[in-house]
């Protein structure tokens, strides 16, 4: 199954004070992607990639940021 997250930058730009909710969301998505049952496609505007840097401690988000930034 493929999960498609369009305008994924909205996770960070909407409700900036909902830090715990965002951590829980990232943890839930990360857990879902640990196995091979789910794959994900994240669509993010290039000018928002730097905002994901603070979430690099999560292995899946680090791979996401690296893949999107070409590093």
N, C-alpha and C positions, 0 to 999 in steps of 0.2 A: 504494500500500500504506500502511496506517495502522498505526503502532506504538503500542500502548497501554501506558503505564507507570503501573500502579496502585500506590498507597502509595510514590510517588517520593521522599518524604522519607526513606525507609529508606536511600537512597544516602548520605545524610549522617549518619544516626544510627547505622548499623551500622559496625563496625570503624573507629572514629574515627582511628586511627593509619595507616590505609591511604591516605594522602594521594596518593601517586603513582598508585596504582591508580584512585582516583577521578578524578584529572586525566586519565588515559588513557581512562577510561570517558566522561567529558564530551567529550573530544576526538573519540572515535569516534562518539558520538551526533551531535555537531555536524557532523562530516564527512558522515554519512549524510543529515542534513537540509539540506545545502547545495543539493542539486539538488531537483528536483520529483518525484523517484521515490518518496520517502518523506515521509509526514506523521506527526506525533506528537501524541498526547493525553497530557498529564501530569496525573495526579491526585495532589494534594498537600493535606494537611490545612492549613488556614489558619494554625494556630498554628506551623507550621514554615516559612512563607514567608521570614521574616527570615534563616534559615540559608542561603538561596541567594544572599544579597547578596554574599558573598565570591567568588562565581562569575560576577559581572556582567561580568568582562573578556571573557568568551565572548559573542559577539554573540547567539547563539541563546538562551543562558540569560538574558541581559539582557532579551530580548523576552519570554521566559517569565515572569520575575519581574514585569516591568511589566504584562503581560497579566493575571496572576493577582492582582496587588495593585490593579489598576484605575487605574494611573498612565499 
